[in-house]
């Protein structure tokens, strides 16, 4: 079972795929937001007879929206892959490097990405996104952290490196530009992901493979990230946590290369689908 949201902005509907067939989720169960997870809609759907649901044709051209509706917050973890830290010349962090992104950066997996005005260093970062399903506050173990995870998404943590690293202050302003977090196409429940530390993730730019890594290379594993974050902030249902990116970003190349208008980024994660975004000058 996996979920998507299809439709124009403001008119999205939730789609569930069960055993290869797609259905429309009853509107009374709500959107793929915090309440959906908090109220047990996943469990309710798992117990339903699929024949009672309205079928949906997934081959149509209806827009793919982000499979997360109105996240309360988006939390990022930087330098969380050993090879990425090495390519940027950074030390392996002793504790997770935490930053925030504006939740409004979350857009659909095939929506355009806007290169900010004045940007010269817009960069790509494929990431495993964690969707919180239960309130996480001062968790005392990685096991309790696992119980707070609703599922996983393919997330693109776009970054403007000059804004992030050369303009003073914290990273947020290089991470929070408009459209800087395409997400999806699928939300996959945690029960459907056998091991979040054994997933291949990749990204290409204009057809040339740039990133090709595995979540096994994370410095801090997924469950530890959720446990750690809960010591400093309350994670609530529907929040998104981006867990870092492997080597191969533009910043880490011997001669750094950044995105320009017309470039196309494609990316994917095992079991979570693939996405494609075109760069457009704002």
C-alpha positions in Angstrom: 0.0 0.0 0.0 1.3 3.5 -0.9 -0.3 6.9 -1.3 -0.2 9.9 -3.6 -2.0 13.2 -4.0 -3.2 14.1 -7.5 -4.7 17.4 -8.8 -4.2 21.1 -9.3 -3.0 23.1 -6.3 -5.9 23.5 -3.9 -7.9 20.6 -5.6 -5.7 17.6 -4.7 -7.3 14.3 -3.8 -5.6 11.3 -2.1 -5.0 8.2 -4.1 -4.1 4.8 -2.6 -2.4 2.0 -4.5 -3.2 -1.5 -3.2 -1.8 -4.6 -4.9 -1.0 -2.6 -8.0 -4.5 -1.1 -8.4 -5.3 2.6 -7.7 -8.3 3.9 -5.8 -9.6 7.3 -4.5 -9.4 7.6 -0.8 -12.8 8.6 0.7 -12.8 12.4 1.2 -14.1 11.9 4.8 -10.7 10.4 5.7 -9.1 13.8 4.9 -5.9 14.9 3.2 -2.4 13.5 3.7 -1.7 15.8 6.6 -1.0 15.5 10.3 -4.6 14.7 11.2 -4.7 11.9 8.6 -1.8 10.2 10.4 -3.0 11.1 13.9 -6.5 9.9 13.4 -5.5 6.4 12.2 -6.6 6.7 8.6 -3.8 4.4 7.5 -5.0 1.7 9.8 -8.6 2.3 8.7 -7.7 1.9 5.0 -5.7 -1.2 5.7 -8.8 -2.8 7.1 -11.2 -1.8 4.2 -12.3 -3.9 1.4 -10.7 -2.4 -1.7 -13.8 -3.2 -3.8 -15.7 -0.6 -1.8 -13.4 2.1 -3.0 -13.8 4.2 -6.2 -11.2 3.1 -8.8 -8.7 5.7 -10.2 -6.8 5.7 -13.5 -3.2 6.6 -12.6 -2.1 6.9 -16.2 -3.9 10.2 -16.8 -2.1 13.6 -16.9 -3.5 14.9 -13.6 -0.8 16.7 -11.7 1.2 14.8 -9.0 1.1 16.9 -5.8 3.5 16.4 -2.9 2.3 13.4 -0.8 2.4 15.6 2.3 -0.3 18.3 2.8 0.6 21.4 4.8 3.5 20.0 7.0 3.8 22.0 10.2 7.6 22.1 9.8 10.4 20.8 7.6 13.6 19.9 9.5 16.8 19.2 7.7 19.9 17.3 8.7 23.2 18.4 7.1 26.4 16.5 6.4 24.8 13.2 7.3 26.5 11.0 4.7 30.2 10.2 5.2 31.0 10.5 1.5 29.2 13.9 1.3 31.0 15.3 4.3 34.3 14.2 2.7 33.6 15.7 -0.7 32.8 19.1 0.9 35.9 19.0 3.1 33.9 18.9 6.3 34.6 16.8 9.4 32.1 14.0 10.3 29.8 15.8 12.8 29.7 14.6 16.4 26.0 15.4 16.6 23.4 15.9 13.8 23.7 19.3 12.1 20.1 20.6 12.2 18.4 23.4 10.1 14.9 24.4 9.2 13.2 24.9 5.9 10.1 26.9 5.2 7.2 24.4 5.0 5.9 26.3 1.9 8.9 25.0 0.0 7.2 21.6 -0.4 5.8 21.2 -4.0 5.0 18.3 -6.3 7.6 15.9 -7.6 7.2 17.1 -11.2 6.7 20.8 -10.5 9.2 23.3 -11.7 11.9 24.6 -9.4 12.4 28.4 -9.4 16.0 29.5 -9.3 16.0 32.5 -7.0 16.7 36.0 -8.3 20.4 36.7 -7.8 21.3 33.0 -7.4 24.5 31.7 -8.9 24.8 28.5 -6.8 21.6 26.6 -6.8 22.4 22.9 -6.0 20.6 19.5 -6.0 20.3 17.1 -3.0 18.4 13.8 -3.2 17.2 12.8 0.3 15.1 10.3 2.2 12.3 12.2 3.8 10.7 10.9 7.0 7.0 11.8 7.7 6.1 11.9 11.4 3.0 10.0 12.4 2.9 10.4 16.2 4.0 13.3 18.5 7.6 12.8 19.4 8.8 14.6 22.6 11.9 13.6 24.6 12.0 10.1 23.2 14.2 7.8 25.2 15.1 5.2 22.6 15.4 4.5 18.9 12.6 2.0 19.3 10.2 4.7 20.5 11.4 6.9 17.6 10.5 4.2 15.1 7.0 4.1 16.5 6.6 7.8 15.7 7.4 7.4 12.0 4.4 7.3 9.7 6.4 6.6 6.5 8.8 7.8 3.9 9.0 10.0 0.8 11.5 10.9 -1.9 12.6 14.5 -1.0 14.7 17.0 -2.9 16.4 19.4 -0.5 17.4 22.1 -3.0 20.0 24.5 -1.7 21.4 27.9 -2.8 25.0 27.6 -1.6 25.9 31.3 -1.7 22.8 32.2 0.4 23.5 29.2 2.7 27.3 29.5 3.3 28.5 32.9 2.2 25.9 35.5 3.3 26.2 35.1 7.0 23.9 33.8 9.6 22.3 30.3 9.5 21.6 27.9 6.6 17.9 28.5 6.5 17.9 31.3 3.9 19.8 29.0 1.4 17.3 26.3 2.0 13.9 28.1 2.2 13.6 29.7 -1.3 10.3 29.2 -3.1 9.8 25.6 -4.5 13.0 24.3 -2.8 11.6 21.0 -1.6 9.9 19.0 -4.3 8.5 15.8 -2.7 7.0 12.5 -3.8 5.5 11.0 -5.9 4.6 8.4 -3.2 4.2 8.3 0.5 5.0 4.8 1.6 4.0 3.7 5.1 6.8 2.6 7.4 5.4 -0.9 7.6 6.1 -1.2 3.8 9.8 -0.2 4.1 11.7 -3.2 5.4 14.9 -1.3 6.2 15.3 2.5 5.8 19.0 2.0 6.1 19.2 -0.2 3.0 17.8 2.1 0.2 19.6 3.2 -2.9 19.1 6.9 -3.8 20.3 8.7 -6.8 20.0 12.0 -8.8 21.0 13.0 -12.3 21.3 16.4 -14.0 20.5 16.7 -17.7 20.8 12.9 -18.0 24.2 12.6 -16.3 24.3 10.7 -13.0 25.5 12.9 -10.2 24.5 11.1 -7.0 24.3 7.3 -6.5 24.4 6.3 -2.9 22.8 4.3 -0.1 21.2 5.2 3.2 23.6 2.7 4.8 26.2 5.5 4.5 24.3 7.8 6.9 26.3 9.0 9.9 23.2 9.1 12.0 20.5 6.6 11.1 16.8 7.5 10.6 15.6 6.4 14.0 18.4 8.1 15.8 17.7 11.3 14.0 14.1 11.3 15.2 15.1 10.5 18.7 17.7 13.2 18.7 15.4 15.9 17.3 12.8 15.1 19.9 15.2 16.3 22.6 15.2 19.9 21.1 11.8 20.3 19.5 8.4 18.6 19.4 7.9 16.6 16.2 4.2 16.4 15.3 2.2 14.3 12.9 2.7 15.5 9.4 6.1 17.1 9.9 8.8 16.2 7.4 12.4 15.4 8.3 15.0 15.4 5.5 17.8 13.1 6.5 20.8 14.2 4.4 22.3 13.6 1.0 25.1 11.4 -0.4 28.1 12.6 -2.4 27.7 14.0 -5.8 26.3 17.5 -5.2 27.4 20.4 -7.3 29.3 22.0 -4.4 31.4 18.9 -4.0 32.7 18.6 -7.6 36.3 19.4 -8.2 35.1 22.5 -10.1 31.7 23.2 -8.6 28.7 23.1 -11.1 25.4 24.6 -10.3 21.9 24.5 -11.8 20.8 27.0 -14.5 17.4 27.7 -16.2 16.4 24.8 -18.4 18.4 22.2 -16.6 16.4 19.0 -15.6 17.0 17.1 -12.4 15.8 13.5 -12.1 16.0 11.6 -8.8 14.7 8.5 -7.1 14.8 6.2 -4.1 14.2 2.4 -4.0 10.5 1.8 -3.5 9.5 5.5 -3.2 9.4 6.3 -6.9 11.2 8.8 -9.2 10.7 12.5 -9.8 11.7 15.0 -12.4 12.0 18.8 -12.1 12.9 21.5 -14.6 14.8 24.6 -13.4 13.1 27.9 -14.2 14.5 31.4 -13.5 12.3 33.3 -11.0 
